[in-house]
Amino acid sequence: MKILVATEKPFAPVAVEGIRKIVEESGNELALLERGSRADLLSAVADAEALIVRSDIIDRDVLDAAPKLRIVVRAGAGVDNIDLAYAREKAVVVMNTPGQNANAVAELVFGMLVSMARNRFDGTSGFELKGKRLGLQAYGQVGRNVARIAKGFGMEVSAYDPYLDDSVLTAEGVTPVHDLHELYSNNRFVSLHIPATPDTRGSIGRDLVALMPKGGILINTARKEIIDEASLLDILAERTDLMYIADVKPDREADFLALDAKRVMFTPKKMGAQTAEANINAGLAAARQIVDYFTTGNERFRVNR
């Protein structure tokens, strides 16, 4: 089987070598396309039976150009860059690699949060995180790691996740919350860990953020699509005590910066998974999942059933 690694943002060399070893030791062939153009990708997938990608767009055109394709694995958690429904129509299995970059994203949450708490280290007095309340919207792999780090800071952590039983949260020292309004109104900091789906796109805006206590900080290391930018801008203009930090530039970045550049922070590009460890872990997991699928038919991490 030919397994193509097609990444605009290449894996680290050590990850590529690890992927190659897994693929070739299983009797499969590895092809590599790094920083290729759209035309390069459409050409490269023509004879590929499996595809490993990162944030690369896998849409109808790519899937139509890959008649032999059986499986696509996103080396990471979010899969909104892949047309899941059309892949299902084409009988192509799509998987992700949940948890492989969770710690990297969680550490970024606190890197950005500490920077804001200390006024971007401008020499003025900031505040400490100890004893403050942190609410998590979703308690998946990233949320769990955020909670773990938060407890090390001495923070009080609660979480809203309608898909989990309360016992899962309480066993890890996290207070369950059953209403989003309660999550926002009772926590100075709210960290978002929901995927971008038809139900969540544009779901975070004025109505929820307006409930946050004085000095509230909204933290988004998920997807920009979950934010209602217009209404978030409105409440930030009205509540000059609120802050917004995100691991992705909003479409209306200039409007956010015009409000008060000291109250917003955006990474230049999505950086959550950009650590050597996450890079390696996700790439190797993707390769193993493909080999396992070809060998045993295991679809454990399939996301387009």
Secondary structure as the mmCIF struct_conf table of DSSP 4:
data_model
#
loop_
_struct_conf.conf_type_id
_struct_conf.id
_struct_conf.beg_label_comp_id
_struct_conf.beg_label_asym_id
_struct_conf.beg_label_seq_id
_struct_conf.end_label_comp_id
_struct_conf.end_label_asym_id
_struct_conf.end_label_seq_id
STRN STRN1 LYS A 2 THR A 7
BEND BEND1 GLU A 8 LYS A 9
HELX_LH_PP_P HELX_LH_PP_P1 PRO A 10 ALA A 12
HELX_RH_AL_P HELX_RH_AL_P1 PRO A 13 GLU A 25
TURN_TY1_P TURN_TY1_P1 SER A 26 GLY A 27
STRN STRN2 GLU A 29 GLU A 34
BEND BEND2 ARG A 35 ARG A 35
HELX_RH_AL_P HELX_RH_AL_P2 ARG A 38 ALA A 44
HELX_RH_3T_P HELX_RH_3T_P1 VAL A 45 ASP A 47
BEND BEND3 GLU A 49 GLU A 49
STRN STRN3 ALA A 50 VAL A 53
BEND BEND4 ARG A 54 SER A 55
STRN STRN4 ILE A 58 ILE A 58
HELX_RH_AL_P HELX_RH_AL_P3 ARG A 60 ASP A 64
TURN_TY1_P TURN_TY1_P2 ALA A 65 ALA A 65
TURN_TY1_P TURN_TY1_P3 PRO A 67 LYS A 68
STRN STRN5 ILE A 71 ARG A 74
BEND BEND5 ALA A 75 ALA A 77
TURN_TY1_P TURN_TY1_P4 ASP A 80 ASN A 81
STRN STRN6 ILE A 82 ILE A 82
HELX_RH_AL_P HELX_RH_AL_P4 LEU A 84 GLU A 89
TURN_TY1_P TURN_TY1_P5 LYS A 90 ALA A 91
STRN STRN7 VAL A 93 ASN A 96
TURN_TY1_P TURN_TY1_P6 PRO A 98 ASN A 101
HELX_RH_AL_P HELX_RH_AL_P5 ALA A 102 ALA A 117
TURN_TY1_P TURN_TY1_P7 ARG A 118 ARG A 118
HELX_RH_3T_P HELX_RH_3T_P2 ASN A 119 PHE A 121
BEND BEND6 ASP A 122 THR A 124
TURN_TY1_P TURN_TY1_P8 LYS A 130 GLY A 131
STRN STRN8 ARG A 133 GLN A 137
BEND BEND7 GLY A 140 GLY A 140
HELX_RH_AL_P HELX_RH_AL_P6 GLN A 141 GLY A 152
TURN_TY1_P TURN_TY1_P9 PHE A 153 GLY A 154
STRN STRN9 GLU A 156 TYR A 160
TURN_TY1_P TURN_TY1_P10 PRO A 162 TYR A 163
BEND BEND8 LEU A 164 LEU A 164
HELX_RH_AL_P HELX_RH_AL_P7 ASP A 166 THR A 170
TURN_TY1_P TURN_TY1_P11 ALA A 171 GLY A 173
STRN STRN10 THR A 175 VAL A 177
HELX_RH_AL_P HELX_RH_AL_P8 LEU A 180 SER A 185
TURN_TY1_P TURN_TY1_P12 ASN A 186 ASN A 186
BEND BEND9 ARG A 188 ARG A 188
STRN STRN11 PHE A 189 LEU A 192
TURN_TY1_P TURN_TY1_P13 PRO A 198 GLY A 202
STRN STRN12 ILE A 204 ILE A 204
BEND BEND10 GLY A 205 GLY A 205
HELX_RH_AL_P HELX_RH_AL_P9 ARG A 206 VAL A 209
TURN_TY1_P TURN_TY1_P14 ALA A 210 LEU A 211
BEND BEND11 MET A 212 MET A 212
HELX_LH_PP_P HELX_LH_PP_P2 PRO A 213 PRO A 213
TURN_TY1_P TURN_TY1_P15 LYS A 214 GLY A 215
STRN STRN13 ILE A 217 ASN A 220
BEND BEND12 ALA A 222 ALA A 222
HELX_RH_3T_P HELX_RH_3T_P3 LYS A 224 ILE A 226
STRN STRN14 ILE A 227 ILE A 227
HELX_RH_AL_P HELX_RH_AL_P10 GLU A 229 GLU A 238
TURN_TY1_P TURN_TY1_P16 THR A 240 ASP A 241
STRN STRN15 MET A 243 ALA A 246
BEND BEND13 ASP A 247 VAL A 248
TURN_TY1_P TURN_TY1_P17 ASP A 251 ARG A 252
HELX_RH_AL_P HELX_RH_AL_P11 GLU A 253 ASP A 260
HELX_RH_3T_P HELX_RH_3T_P4 ALA A 261 ARG A 263
STRN STRN16 VAL A 264 PHE A 266
BEND BEND14 PRO A 268 LYS A 269
TURN_TY1_P TURN_TY1_P18 GLY A 272 ALA A 273
BEND BEND15 THR A 275 THR A 275
HELX_RH_AL_P HELX_RH_AL_P12 ALA A 276 THR A 296
TURN_TY1_P TURN_TY1_P19 ARG A 300 PHE A 301
STRN STRN17 ARG A 302 ARG A 302
BEND BEND16 VAL A 303 VAL A 303
#
